[in-house]
């Protein structure tokens, strides 16, 4: 059996949704088909328009680096600059946006006053 691509899985879910919206009484059939389909993949940053308010300092999962923090769109189209904190690895990196899956977690910078 061949492995379905991410796009094929997304297309199958979308077409099933369209079909069920057109045909009344398809809830049971839809549930049976969904049970056989691979789960719908989470959206990647390639599926989302970059928004500084939502994505600056937001966490994402990357297959190679694990959890990373997104910083900005790279000057190179299709890439996002990230920060990571892995020992003996570069701190800054630019990765393809389709390899970043947002986790929903965000970070904030705060100023700390030293009392010395």
PDB file as gemmi writes it, atoms N, CA and C in Angstrom:
CRYST1    1.000    1.000    1.000  90.00  90.00  90.00 P 1                      
ATOM      1  N   UNK A   1       0.845  -1.175   0.000  1.00  0.00           N  
ATOM      2  CA  UNK A   1       0.000   0.000   0.000  1.00  0.00           C  
ATOM      3  C   UNK A   1       0.892   1.240   0.000  1.00  0.00           C  
ATOM      4  N   UNK A   2       0.558   2.203  -0.835  1.00  0.00           N  
ATOM      5  CA  UNK A   2       1.374   3.416  -0.904  1.00  0.00           C  
ATOM      6  C   UNK A   2       0.994   4.381   0.203  1.00  0.00           C  
ATOM      7  N   UNK A   3       1.947   5.182   0.595  1.00  0.00           N  
ATOM      8  CA  UNK A   3       1.733   6.193   1.627  1.00  0.00           C  
ATOM      9  C   UNK A   3       1.134   7.440   0.973  1.00  0.00           C  
ATOM     10  N   UNK A   4       0.017   7.909   1.486  1.00  0.00           N  
ATOM     11  CA  UNK A   4      -0.601   9.126   0.955  1.00  0.00           C  
ATOM     12  C   UNK A   4       0.221  10.337   1.362  1.00  0.00           C  
ATOM     13  N   UNK A   5       0.273  11.310   0.457  1.00  0.00           N  
ATOM     14  CA  UNK A   5       0.979  12.538   0.781  1.00  0.00           C  
ATOM     15  C   UNK A   5       0.104  13.404   1.681  1.00  0.00           C  
ATOM     16  N   UNK A   6       0.715  14.367   2.311  1.00  0.00           N  
ATOM     17  CA  UNK A   6      -0.027  15.316   3.158  1.00  0.00           C  
ATOM     18  C   UNK A   6      -1.136  15.975   2.357  1.00  0.00           C  
ATOM     19  N   UNK A   7      -0.799  16.408   1.124  1.00  0.00           N  
ATOM     20  CA  UNK A   7      -1.786  17.103   0.298  1.00  0.00           C  
ATOM     21  C   UNK A   7      -2.932  16.178  -0.103  1.00  0.00           C  
ATOM     22  N   UNK A   8      -2.642  14.925  -0.408  1.00  0.00           N  
ATOM     23  CA  UNK A   8      -3.695  13.971  -0.762  1.00  0.00           C  
ATOM     24  C   UNK A   8      -4.657  13.748   0.407  1.00  0.00           C  
ATOM     25  N   UNK A   9      -4.114  13.676   1.614  1.00  0.00           N  
ATOM     26  CA  UNK A   9      -4.959  13.502   2.801  1.00  0.00           C  
ATOM     27  C   UNK A   9      -5.837  14.733   3.008  1.00  0.00           C  
ATOM     28  N   UNK A  10      -5.245  15.925   2.885  1.00  0.00           N  
ATOM     29  CA  UNK A  10      -6.023  17.165   3.022  1.00  0.00           C  
ATOM     30  C   UNK A  10      -7.122  17.224   1.955  1.00  0.00           C  
ATOM     31  N   UNK A  11      -6.777  16.870   0.718  1.00  0.00           N  
ATOM     32  CA  UNK A  11      -7.762  16.879  -0.377  1.00  0.00           C  
ATOM     33  C   UNK A  11      -8.902  15.904  -0.104  1.00  0.00           C  
ATOM     34  N   UNK A  12      -8.578  14.706   0.399  1.00  0.00           N  
ATOM     35  CA  UNK A  12      -9.610  13.703   0.684  1.00  0.00           C  
ATOM     36  C   UNK A  12     -10.573  14.210   1.751  1.00  0.00           C  
ATOM     37  N   UNK A  13     -10.053  14.822   2.801  1.00  0.00           N  
ATOM     38  CA  UNK A  13     -10.914  15.374   3.857  1.00  0.00           C  
ATOM     39  C   UNK A  13     -11.793  16.498   3.304  1.00  0.00           C  
ATOM     40  N   UNK A  14     -11.212  17.347   2.481  1.00  0.00           N  
ATOM     41  CA  UNK A  14     -11.974  18.469   1.908  1.00  0.00           C  
ATOM     42  C   UNK A  14     -13.087  17.963   0.987  1.00  0.00           C  
ATOM     43  N   UNK A  15     -12.774  16.995   0.135  1.00  0.00           N  
ATOM     44  CA  UNK A  15     -13.780  16.462  -0.796  1.00  0.00           C  
ATOM     45  C   UNK A  15     -14.891  15.736  -0.057  1.00  0.00           C  
ATOM     46  N   UNK A  16     -14.546  15.008   1.002  1.00  0.00           N  
ATOM     47  CA  UNK A  16     -15.567  14.338   1.814  1.00  0.00           C  
ATOM     48  C   UNK A  16     -16.502  15.365   2.435  1.00  0.00           C  
ATOM     49  N   UNK A  17     -15.930  16.444   2.937  1.00  0.00           N  
ATOM     50  CA  UNK A  17     -16.746  17.507   3.545  1.00  0.00           C  
ATOM     51  C   UNK A  17     -17.697  18.118   2.520  1.00  0.00           C  
ATOM     52  N   UNK A  18     -17.183  18.396   1.316  1.00  0.00           N  
ATOM     53  CA  UNK A  18     -18.026  18.952   0.243  1.00  0.00           C  
ATOM     54  C   UNK A  18     -19.159  18.004  -0.114  1.00  0.00           C  
ATOM     55  N   UNK A  19     -18.830  16.724  -0.256  1.00  0.00           N  
ATOM     56  CA  UNK A  19     -19.824  15.723  -0.626  1.00  0.00           C  
ATOM     57  C   UNK A  19     -20.914  15.611   0.434  1.00  0.00           C  
ATOM     58  N   UNK A  20     -20.525  15.562   1.692  1.00  0.00           N  
ATOM     59  CA  UNK A  20     -21.496  15.430   2.776  1.00  0.00           C  
ATOM     60  C   UNK A  20     -22.356  16.679   2.932  1.00  0.00           C  
ATOM     61  N   UNK A  21     -21.812  17.849   2.588  1.00  0.00           N  
ATOM     62  CA  UNK A  21     -22.604  19.077   2.646  1.00  0.00           C  
ATOM     63  C   UNK A  21     -23.687  19.090   1.561  1.00  0.00           C  
ATOM     64  N   UNK A  22     -23.440  18.383   0.464  1.00  0.00           N  
ATOM     65  CA  UNK A  22     -24.407  18.340  -0.640  1.00  0.00           C  
ATOM     66  C   UNK A  22     -25.472  17.262  -0.474  1.00  0.00           C  
ATOM     67  N   UNK A  23     -25.148  16.217   0.258  1.00  0.00           N  
ATOM     68  CA  UNK A  23     -26.068  15.085   0.380  1.00  0.00           C  
ATOM     69  C   UNK A  23     -26.609  14.990   1.795  1.00  0.00           C  
ATOM     70  N   UNK A  24     -27.921  15.087   1.947  1.00  0.00           N  
ATOM     71  CA  UNK A  24     -28.494  14.966   3.292  1.00  0.00           C  
ATOM     72  C   UNK A  24     -28.392  13.517   3.792  1.00  0.00           C  
ATOM     73  N   UNK A  25     -28.334  13.356   5.103  1.00  0.00           N  
ATOM     74  CA  UNK A  25     -28.325  12.019   5.700  1.00  0.00           C  
ATOM     75  C   UNK A  25     -27.025  11.251   5.504  1.00  0.00           C  
ATOM     76  N   UNK A  26     -25.912  11.936   5.414  1.00  0.00           N  
ATOM     77  CA  UNK A  26     -24.640  11.243   5.172  1.00  0.00           C  
ATOM     78  C   UNK A  26     -23.756  11.177   6.416  1.00  0.00           C  
ATOM     79  N   UNK A  27     -24.277  11.546   7.561  1.00  0.00           N  
ATOM     80  CA  UNK A  27     -23.477  11.596   8.784  1.00  0.00           C  
ATOM     81  C   UNK A  27     -22.833  10.242   9.104  1.00  0.00           C  
ATOM     82  N   UNK A  28     -23.632   9.160   9.024  1.00  0.00           N  
ATOM     83  CA  UNK A  28     -23.097   7.831   9.358  1.00  0.00           C  
ATOM     84  C   UNK A  28     -22.029   7.398   8.360  1.00  0.00           C  
ATOM     85  N   UNK A  29     -22.296   7.640   7.081  1.00  0.00           N  
ATOM     86  CA  UNK A  29     -21.314   7.290   6.050  1.00  0.00           C  
ATOM     87  C   UNK A  29     -20.041   8.107   6.249  1.00  0.00           C  
ATOM     88  N   UNK A  30     -20.200   9.385   6.582  1.00  0.00           N  
ATOM     89  CA  UNK A  30     -19.036  10.247   6.803  1.00  0.00           C  
ATOM     90  C   UNK A  30     -18.178   9.705   7.940  1.00  0.00           C  
ATOM     91  N   UNK A  31     -18.808   9.291   9.038  1.00  0.00           N  
ATOM     92  CA  UNK A  31     -18.068   8.773  10.185  1.00  0.00           C  
ATOM     93  C   UNK A  31     -17.303   7.496   9.809  1.00  0.00           C  
ATOM     94  N   UNK A  32     -17.908   6.634   8.991  1.00  0.00           N  
ATOM     95  CA  UNK A  32     -17.245   5.399   8.544  1.00  0.00           C  
ATOM     96  C   UNK A  32     -16.035   5.722   7.680  1.00  0.00           C  
ATOM     97  N   UNK A  33     -16.202   6.672   6.767  1.00  0.00           N  
ATOM     98  CA  UNK A  33     -15.103   7.060   5.877  1.00  0.00           C  
ATOM     99  C   UNK A  33     -13.987   7.735   6.671  1.00  0.00           C  
ATOM    100  N   UNK A  34     -14.344   8.617   7.593  1.00  0.00           N  
ATOM    101  CA  UNK A  34     -13.328   9.300   8.413  1.00  0.00           C  
ATOM    102  C   UNK A  34     -12.515   8.304   9.241  1.00  0.00           C  
ATOM    103  N   UNK A  35     -13.162   7.224   9.700  1.00  0.00           N  
ATOM    104  CA  UNK A  35     -12.453   6.211  10.482  1.00  0.00           C  
ATOM    105  C   UNK A  35     -11.382   5.513   9.642  1.00  0.00           C  
ATOM    106  N   UNK A  36     -11.598   5.440   8.335  1.00  0.00           N  
ATOM    107  CA  UNK A  36     -10.641   4.771   7.449  1.00  0.00           C  
ATOM    108  C   UNK A  36      -9.562   5.723   6.927  1.00  0.00           C  
ATOM    109  N   UNK A  37      -9.859   7.012   6.924  1.00  0.00           N  
ATOM    110  CA  UNK A  37      -8.891   7.991   6.433  1.00  0.00           C  
ATOM    111  C   UNK A  37      -7.817   8.266   7.489  1.00  0.00           C  
ATOM    112  N   UNK A  38      -6.603   8.584   7.050  1.00  0.00           N  
ATOM    113  CA  UNK A  38      -5.612   9.068   8.023  1.00  0.00           C  
ATOM    114  C   UNK A  38      -6.121  10.384   8.618  1.00  0.00           C  
ATOM    115  N   UNK A  39      -5.717  10.709   9.842  1.00  0.00           N  
ATOM    116  CA  UNK A  39      -6.175  11.965  10.442  1.00  0.00           C  
ATOM    117  C   UNK A  39      -5.754  13.168   9.597  1.00  0.00           C  
ATOM    118  N   UNK A  40      -6.573  14.192   9.651  1.00  0.00           N  
ATOM    119  CA  UNK A  40      -6.279  15.420   8.904  1.00  0.00           C  
ATOM    120  C   UNK A  40      -5.032  16.060   9.507  1.00  0.00           C  
ATOM    121  N   UNK A  41      -4.007  16.321   8.677  1.00  0.00           N  
ATOM    122  CA  UNK A  41      -2.778  16.925   9.205  1.00  0.00           C  
ATOM    123  C   UNK A  41      -3.027  18.327   9.752  1.00  0.00           C  
ATOM    124  N   UNK A  42      -2.256  18.667  10.774  1.00  0.00           N  
ATOM    125  CA  UNK A  42      -2.329  20.019  11.324  1.00  0.00           C  
ATOM    126  C   UNK A  42      -1.801  20.999  10.278  1.00  0.00           C  
ATOM    127  N   UNK A  43      -2.337  22.209  10.229  1.00  0.00           N  
ATOM    128  CA  UNK A  43      -1.824  23.194   9.268  1.00  0.00           C  
ATOM    129  C   UNK A  43      -0.382  23.579   9.595  1.00  0.00           C  
ATOM    130  N   UNK A  44       0.386  23.825   8.555  1.00  0.00           N  
ATOM    131  CA  UNK A  44       1.754  24.316   8.739  1.00  0.00           C  
ATOM    132  C   UNK A  44       1.742  25.816   8.464  1.00  0.00           C  
ATOM    133  N   UNK A  45       2.861  26.452   8.668  1.00  0.00           N  
ATOM    134  CA  UNK A  45       2.950  27.884   8.415  1.00  0.00           C  
ATOM    135  C   UNK A  45       2.830  28.195   6.919  1.00  0.00           C  
ATOM    136  N   UNK A  46       2.971  27.200   6.051  1.00  0.00           N  
ATOM    137  CA  UNK A  46       2.754  27.414   4.621  1.00  0.00           C  
ATOM    138  C   UNK A  46       1.264  27.598   4.333  1.00  0.00           C  
ATOM    139  N   UNK A  47       0.403  27.112   5.241  1.00  0.00           N  
ATOM    140  CA  UNK A  47      -1.048  27.214   5.078  1.00  0.00           C  
ATOM    141  C   UNK A  47      -1.613  28.474   5.718  1.00  0.00           C  
ATOM    142  N   UNK A  48      -0.768  29.204   6.432  1.00  0.00           N  
ATOM    143  CA  UNK A  48      -1.216  30.350   7.225  1.00  0.00           C  
ATOM    144  C   UNK A  48      -0.478  31.603   6.774  1.00  0.00           C  
ATOM    145  N   UNK A  49      -1.170  32.712   6.731  1.00  0.00           N  
ATOM    146  CA  UNK A  49      -0.506  33.984   6.421  1.00  0.00           C  
ATOM    147  C   UNK A  49       0.195  34.489   7.676  1.00  0.00           C  
ATOM    148  N   UNK A  50       1.468  34.841   7.529  1.00  0.00           N  
ATOM    149  CA  UNK A  50       2.242  35.345   8.674  1.00  0.00           C  
ATOM    150  C   UNK A  50       1.592  36.601   9.230  1.00  0.00           C  
ATOM    151  N   UNK A  51       1.442  36.642  10.539  1.00  0.00           N  
ATOM    152  CA  UNK A  51       0.902  37.803  11.242  1.00  0.00           C  
ATOM    153  C   UNK A  51       1.811  38.042  12.451  1.00  0.00           C  
ATOM    154  N   UNK A  52       2.500  39.176  12.468  1.00  0.00           N  
ATOM    155  CA  UNK A  52       3.434  39.467  13.562  1.00  0.00           C  
ATOM    156  C   UNK A  52       2.765  39.338  14.928  1.00  0.00           C  
ATOM    157  N   UNK A  53       1.521  39.797  15.042  1.00  0.00           N  
ATOM    158  CA  UNK A  53       0.835  39.744  16.332  1.00  0.00           C  
ATOM    159  C   UNK A  53       0.592  38.315  16.798  1.00  0.00           C  
ATOM    160  N   UNK A  54       0.392  37.382  15.876  1.00  0.00           N  
ATOM    161  CA  UNK A  54       0.102  35.987  16.236  1.00  0.00           C  
ATOM    162  C   UNK A  54       1.344  35.103  16.247  1.00  0.00           C  
ATOM    163  N   UNK A  55       2.283  35.368  15.356  1.00  0.00           N  
ATOM    164  CA  UNK A  55       3.362  34.408  15.135  1.00  0.00           C  
ATOM    165  C   UNK A  55       4.725  34.798  15.691  1.00  0.00           C  
ATOM    166  N   UNK A  56       4.964  36.087  15.938  1.00  0.00           N  
ATOM    167  CA  UNK A  56       6.237  36.499  16.526  1.00  0.00           C  
ATOM    168  C   UNK A  56       6.333  35.908  17.930  1.00  0.00           C  
ATOM    169  N   UNK A  57       7.384  35.173  18.199  1.00  0.00           N  
ATOM    170  CA  UNK A  57       7.628  34.487  19.465  1.00  0.00           C  
ATOM    171  C   UNK A  57       6.608  33.372  19.758  1.00  0.00           C  
ATOM    172  N   UNK A  58       6.001  32.829  18.716  1.00  0.00           N  
ATOM    173  CA  UNK A  58       5.102  31.690  18.890  1.00  0.00           C  
ATOM    174  C   UNK A  58       5.890  30.401  18.704  1.00  0.00           C  
ATOM    175  N   UNK A  59       5.480  29.374  19.412  1.00  0.00           N  
ATOM    176  CA  UNK A  59       6.156  28.082  19.339  1.00  0.00           C  
ATOM    177  C   UNK A  59       5.628  27.287  18.151  1.00  0.00           C  
ATOM    178  N   UNK A  60       6.510  26.514  17.538  1.00  0.00           N  
ATOM    179  CA  UNK A  60       6.126  25.615  16.449  1.00  0.00           C  
ATOM    180  C   UNK A  60       6.928  24.333  16.577  1.00  0.00           C  
ATOM    181  N   UNK A  61       6.408  23.288  15.972  1.00  0.00           N  
ATOM    182  CA  UNK A  61       7.093  21.989  15.952  1.00  0.00           C  
ATOM    183  C   UNK A  61       7.725  21.819  14.579  1.00  0.00           C  
ATOM    184  N   UNK A  62       8.994  21.418  14.577  1.00  0.00           N  
ATOM    185  CA  UNK A  62       9.730  21.165  13.338  1.00  0.00           C  
ATOM    186  C   UNK A  62      10.279  19.739  13.401  1.00  0.00           C  
ATOM    187  N   UNK A  63      10.144  18.953  12.318  1.00  0.00           N  
ATOM    188  CA  UNK A  63      10.585  17.556  12.384  1.00  0.00           C  
ATOM    189  C   UNK A  63      12.070  17.377  12.710  1.00  0.00           C  
ATOM    190  N   UNK A  64      12.909  18.312  12.299  1.00  0.00           N  
ATOM    191  CA  UNK A  64      14.343  18.179  12.555  1.00  0.00           C  
ATOM    192  C   UNK A  64      14.815  18.797  13.849  1.00  0.00           C  
ATOM    193  N   UNK A  65      14.230  19.931  14.219  1.00  0.00           N  
ATOM    194  CA  UNK A  65      14.694  20.686  15.374  1.00  0.00           C  
ATOM    195  C   UNK A  65      13.829  20.502  16.613  1.00  0.00           C  
ATOM    196  N   UNK A  66      12.656  19.923  16.476  1.00  0.00           N  
ATOM    197  CA  UNK A  66      11.737  19.798  17.608  1.00  0.00           C  
ATOM    198  C   UNK A  66      10.987  21.101  17.817  1.00  0.00           C  
ATOM    199  N   UNK A  67      10.789  21.487  19.071  1.00  0.00           N  
ATOM    200  CA  UNK A  67      10.067  22.726  19.370  1.00  0.00           C  
ATOM    201  C   UNK A  67      11.007  23.912  19.171  1.00  0.00           C  
ATOM    202  N   UNK A  68      10.503  24.892  18.416  1.00  0.00           N  
ATOM    203  CA  UNK A  68      11.285  26.088  18.102  1.00  0.00           C  
ATOM    204  C   UNK A  68      10.415  27.312  18.347  1.00  0.00           C  
ATOM    205  N   UNK A  69      11.042  28.474  18.345  1.00  0.00           N  
ATOM    206  CA  UNK A  69      10.308  29.734  18.495  1.00  0.00           C  
ATOM    207  C   UNK A  69      10.447  30.510  17.192  1.00  0.00           C  
ATOM    208  N   UNK A  70       9.306  30.873  16.606  1.00  0.00           N  
ATOM    209  CA  UNK A  70       9.318  31.620  15.349  1.00  0.00           C  
ATOM    210  C   UNK A  70       9.592  33.090  15.630  1.00  0.00           C  
ATOM    211  N   UNK A  71      10.453  33.687  14.786  1.00  0.00           N  
ATOM    212  CA  UNK A  71      10.835  35.083  14.974  1.00  0.00           C  
ATOM    213  C   UNK A  71      10.269  36.004  13.900  1.00  0.00           C  
ATOM    214  N   UNK A  72      10.457  35.633  12.647  1.00  0.00           N  
ATOM    215  CA  UNK A  72      10.013  36.500  11.552  1.00  0.00           C  
ATOM    216  C   UNK A  72      10.069  35.735  10.243  1.00  0.00           C  
ATOM    217  N   UNK A  73       9.405  36.313   9.242  1.00  0.00           N  
ATOM    218  CA  UNK A  73       9.557  35.791   7.886  1.00  0.00           C  
ATOM    219  C   UNK A  73      10.965  36.110   7.438  1.00  0.00           C  
ATOM    220  N   UNK A  74      11.582  35.178   6.774  1.00  0.00           N  
ATOM    221  CA  UNK A  74      12.930  35.386   6.260  1.00  0.00           C  
ATOM    222  C   UNK A  74      12.867  36.256   5.015  1.00  0.00           C  
ATOM    223  N   UNK A  75      13.977  36.878   4.673  1.00  0.00           N  
ATOM    224  CA  UNK A  75      14.052  37.633   3.422  1.00  0.00           C  
ATOM    225  C   UNK A  75      13.953  36.686   2.229  1.00  0.00           C  
ATOM    226  N   UNK A  76      14.262  35.419   2.454  1.00  0.00           N  
ATOM    227  CA  UNK A  76      14.157  34.399   1.412  1.00  0.00           C  
ATOM    228  C   UNK A  76      12.716  33.858   1.415  1.00  0.00           C  
ATOM    229  N   UNK A  77      11.952  34.026   0.322  1.00  0.00           N  
ATOM    230  CA  UNK A  77      10.550  33.601   0.291  1.00  0.00           C  
ATOM    231  C   UNK A  77      10.379  32.119   0.648  1.00  0.00           C  
ATOM    232  N   UNK A  78       9.342  31.842   1.443  1.00  0.00           N  
ATOM    233  CA  UNK A  78       9.042  30.471   1.836  1.00  0.00           C  
ATOM    234  C   UNK A  78       9.786  29.989   3.072  1.00  0.00           C  
ATOM    235  N   UNK A  79      10.534  30.888   3.709  1.00  0.00           N  
ATOM    236  CA  UNK A  79      11.300  30.523   4.898  1.00  0.00           C  
ATOM    237  C   UNK A  79      10.913  31.418   6.072  1.00  0.00           C  
ATOM    238  N   UNK A  80      11.058  30.881   7.273  1.00  0.00           N  
ATOM    239  CA  UNK A  80      10.804  31.616   8.508  1.00  0.00           C  
ATOM    240  C   UNK A  80      12.032  31.464   9.395  1.00  0.00           C  
ATOM    241  N   UNK A  81      12.440  32.574   9.992  1.00  0.00           N  
ATOM    242  CA  UNK A  81      13.578  32.546  10.909  1.00  0.00           C  
ATOM    243  C   UNK A  81      13.082  32.060  12.269  1.00  0.00           C  
ATOM    244  N   UNK A  82      13.848  31.162  12.864  1.00  0.00           N  
ATOM    245  CA  UNK A  82      13.468  30.581  14.153  1.00  0.00           C  
ATOM    246  C   UNK A  82      14.628  30.684  15.134  1.00  0.00           C  
ATOM    247  N   UNK A  83      14.314  30.538  16.394  1.00  0.00           N  
ATOM    248  CA  UNK A  83      15.317  30.425  17.456  1.00  0.00           C  
ATOM    249  C   UNK A  83      15.127  29.064  18.091  1.00  0.00           C  
ATOM    250  N   UNK A  84      16.241  28.448  18.473  1.00  0.00           N  
ATOM    251  CA  UNK A  84      16.159  27.175  19.163  1.00  0.00           C  
ATOM    252  C   UNK A  84      17.193  27.128  20.267  1.00  0.00           C  
ATOM    253  N   UNK A  85      16.982  26.245  21.193  1.00  0.00           N  
ATOM    254  CA  UNK A  85      17.881  26.169  22.343  1.00  0.00           C  
ATOM    255  C   UNK A  85      18.371  24.739  22.519  1.00  0.00           C  
ATOM    256  N   UNK A  86      19.016  24.210  21.485  1.00  0.00           N  
ATOM    257  CA  UNK A  86      19.592  22.872  21.593  1.00  0.00           C  
ATOM    258  C   UNK A  86      21.091  23.011  21.793  1.00  0.00           C  
ATOM    259  N   UNK A  87      21.628  22.224  22.704  1.00  0.00           N  
ATOM    260  CA  UNK A  87      23.051  22.279  22.993  1.00  0.00           C  
ATOM    261  C   UNK A  87      23.867  21.923  21.751  1.00  0.00           C  
ATOM    262  N   UNK A  88      24.915  22.689  21.515  1.00  0.00           N  
ATOM    263  CA  UNK A  88      25.831  22.469  20.391  1.00  0.00           C  
ATOM    264  C   UNK A  88      25.178  22.625  19.023  1.00  0.00           C  
ATOM    265  N   UNK A  89      24.119  23.356  18.929  1.00  0.00           N  
ATOM    266  CA  UNK A  89      23.448  23.621  17.650  1.00  0.00           C  
ATOM    267  C   UNK A  89      23.369  25.131  17.450  1.00  0.00           C  
ATOM    268  N   UNK A  90      23.200  25.577  16.203  1.00  0.00           N  
ATOM    269  CA  UNK A  90      23.043  27.016  15.974  1.00  0.00           C  
ATOM    270  C   UNK A  90      21.818  27.548  16.726  1.00  0.00           C  
ATOM    271  N   UNK A  91      21.921  28.760  17.189  1.00  0.00           N  
ATOM    272  CA  UNK A  91      20.802  29.362  17.909  1.00  0.00           C  
ATOM    273  C   UNK A  91      19.742  29.899  16.961  1.00  0.00           C  
ATOM    274  N   UNK A  92      20.163  30.424  15.808  1.00  0.00           N  
ATOM    275  CA  UNK A  92      19.244  31.002  14.828  1.00  0.00           C  
ATOM    276  C   UNK A  92      19.276  30.153  13.575  1.00  0.00           C  
ATOM    277  N   UNK A  93      18.161  30.057  12.917  1.00  0.00           N  
ATOM    278  CA  UNK A  93      18.064  29.226  11.728  1.00  0.00           C  
ATOM    279  C   UNK A  93      16.911  29.726  10.870  1.00  0.00           C  
ATOM    280  N   UNK A  94      16.980  29.522   9.586  1.00  0.00           N  
ATOM    281  CA  UNK A  94      15.841  29.783   8.702  1.00  0.00           C  
ATOM    282  C   UNK A  94      15.399  28.432   8.163  1.00  0.00           C  
ATOM    283  N   UNK A  95      14.111  28.129   8.310  1.00  0.00           N  
ATOM    284  CA  UNK A  95      13.589  26.839   7.849  1.00  0.00           C  
ATOM    285  C   UNK A  95      12.392  27.068   6.934  1.00  0.00           C  
ATOM    286  N   UNK A  96      12.089  26.076   6.113  1.00  0.00           N  
ATOM    287  CA  UNK A  96      10.944  26.176   5.215  1.00  0.00           C  
ATOM    288  C   UNK A  96       9.660  26.263   6.030  1.00  0.00           C  
ATOM    289  N   UNK A  97       8.774  27.159   5.614  1.00  0.00           N  
ATOM    290  CA  UNK A  97       7.537  27.376   6.365  1.00  0.00           C  
ATOM    291  C   UNK A  97       6.654  26.133   6.408  1.00  0.00           C  
ATOM    292  N   UNK A  98       6.760  25.236   5.410  1.00  0.00           N  
ATOM    293  CA  UNK A  98       5.917  24.046   5.423  1.00  0.00           C  
ATOM    294  C   UNK A  98       6.424  22.984   6.393  1.00  0.00           C  
ATOM    295  N   UNK A  99       7.548  23.260   7.083  1.00  0.00           N  
ATOM    296  CA  UNK A  99       8.058  22.328   8.095  1.00  0.00           C  
ATOM    297  C   UNK A  99       7.727  22.784   9.511  1.00  0.00           C  
ATOM    298  N   UNK A 100       6.990  23.882   9.637  1.00  0.00           N  
ATOM    299  CA  UNK A 100       6.641  24.425  10.954  1.00  0.00           C  
ATOM    300  C   UNK A 100       5.153  24.261  11.223  1.00  0.00           C  
ATOM    301  N   UNK A 101       4.828  23.517  12.268  1.00  0.00           N  
ATOM    302  CA  UNK A 101       3.446  23.337  12.690  1.00  0.00           C  
ATOM    303  C   UNK A 101       3.249  24.098  13.999  1.00  0.00           C  
ATOM    304  N   UNK A 102       2.448  25.179  13.985  1.00  0.00           N  
ATOM    305  CA  UNK A 102       2.242  25.953  15.218  1.00  0.00           C  
ATOM    306  C   UNK A 102       1.639  25.086  16.326  1.00  0.00           C  
ATOM    307  N   UNK A 103       2.099  25.297  17.555  1.00  0.00           N  
ATOM    308  CA  UNK A 103       1.587  24.535  18.701  1.00  0.00           C  
ATOM    309  C   UNK A 103       0.492  25.290  19.452  1.00  0.00           C  
ATOM    310  N   UNK A 104       0.367  26.590  19.190  1.00  0.00           N  
ATOM    311  CA  UNK A 104      -0.610  27.403  19.923  1.00  0.00           C  
ATOM    312  C   UNK A 104      -0.007  28.105  21.126  1.00  0.00           C  
ATOM    313  N   UNK A 105       1.223  27.774  21.467  1.00  0.00           N  
ATOM    314  CA  UNK A 105       1.884  28.411  22.612  1.00  0.00           C  
ATOM    315  C   UNK A 105       2.636  29.645  22.125  1.00  0.00           C  
ATOM    316  N   UNK A 106       2.605  30.706  22.939  1.00  0.00           N  
ATOM    317  CA  UNK A 106       3.324  31.943  22.612  1.00  0.00           C  
ATOM    318  C   UNK A 106       4.166  32.360  23.794  1.00  0.00           C  
ATOM    319  N   UNK A 107       5.218  33.110  23.510  1.00  0.00           N  
ATOM    320  CA  UNK A 107       6.124  33.615  24.535  1.00  0.00           C  
ATOM    321  C   UNK A 107       6.108  35.136  24.489  1.00  0.00           C  
ATOM    322  N   UNK A 108       6.550  35.764  25.571  1.00  0.00           N  
ATOM    323  CA  UNK A 108       6.618  37.223  25.629  1.00  0.00           C  
ATOM    324  C   UNK A 108       7.940  37.617  26.261  1.00  0.00           C  
ATOM    325  N   UNK A 109       8.517  38.673  25.725  1.00  0.00           N  
ATOM    326  CA  UNK A 109       9.730  39.224  26.323  1.00  0.00           C  
ATOM    327  C   UNK A 109       9.322  40.183  27.429  1.00  0.00           C  
ATOM    328  N   UNK A 110      10.036  40.106  28.535  1.00  0.00           N  
ATOM    329  CA  UNK A 110       9.782  41.060  29.616  1.00  0.00           C  
ATOM    330  C   UNK A 110      11.103  41.670  30.056  1.00  0.00           C  
ATOM    331  N   UNK A 111      11.033  42.879  30.512  1.00  0.00           N  
ATOM    332  CA  UNK A 111      12.224  43.560  31.016  1.00  0.00           C  
ATOM    333  C   UNK A 111      12.381  43.242  32.486  1.00  0.00           C  
ATOM    334  N   UNK A 112      13.608  42.933  32.875  1.00  0.00           N  
ATOM    335  CA  UNK A 112      13.908  42.603  34.278  1.00  0.00           C  
ATOM    336  C   UNK A 112      14.895  43.643  34.788  1.00  0.00           C  
ATOM    337  N   UNK A 113      14.592  44.241  35.922  1.00  0.00           N  
ATOM    338  CA  UNK A 113      15.480  45.217  36.545  1.00  0.00           C  
ATOM    339  C   UNK A 113      16.419  44.516  37.500  1.00  0.00           C  
ATOM    340  N   UNK A 114      17.719  44.698  37.294  1.00  0.00           N  
ATOM    341  CA  UNK A 114      18.695  44.178  38.243  1.00  0.00           C  
ATOM    342  C   UNK A 114      18.832  45.196  39.383  1.00  0.00           C  
ATOM    343  N   UNK A 115      18.785  44.733  40.611  1.00  0.00           N  
ATOM    344  CA  UNK A 115      18.909  45.613  41.781  1.00  0.00           C  
ATOM    345  C   UNK A 115      20.314  45.534  42.355  1.00  0.00           C  
ATOM    346  N   UNK A 116      21.290  45.957  41.574  1.00  0.00           N  
ATOM    347  CA  UNK A 116      22.665  45.921  42.044  1.00  0.00           C  
ATOM    348  C   UNK A 116      23.157  47.284  42.398  1.00  0.00           C  
TER     349      UNK A 116                                                      
END                                                                             
